[in-house]
Amino acid sequence: MNRDAEARLADALDQELALAQELSAVLQAEREALTGTSPEAVTARAAQKSDLIERFASLEARREALWPEVKAPSAAIVRRWQALLSVADSCRQANEINGYIIHSRQHQVRQLLDALRGGAPGTYGPQGQTRVCAVRALAQA
């Protein structure tokens, strides 16, 4: 086993793990911003997330280049890899939740705009079919 290659791989995994943990914190901050009232906070967190993902891609490429040099990874390498996978999965779940929040907010805004413009809001009938209810526009009230 090439100890130098394993040391470089361990370093790459450590860096990725640290970055993934930072991304996890940013995703939590993004969730708080999404449920808050500051669009600037949402924009700032999205920019941070984008930067971290870019950096993560660079580290990932480095790790992928080093991995073939290590023929039989040690238990320490395997533990680092498992920790990285665990944090990455948590990040994926947090990002999905944030995406759901964004989708819900967009839907709420569309409904409000439709009501303001006098459009008929869509509702669901007893069998789950979409139906349109007639309402008077708030702008005309």
Beta strands, then each sheet from edge to edge (+ up, - down):
strand 1: 122-124
strand 2: 130-132
sheet 1: 1+ 2-
end
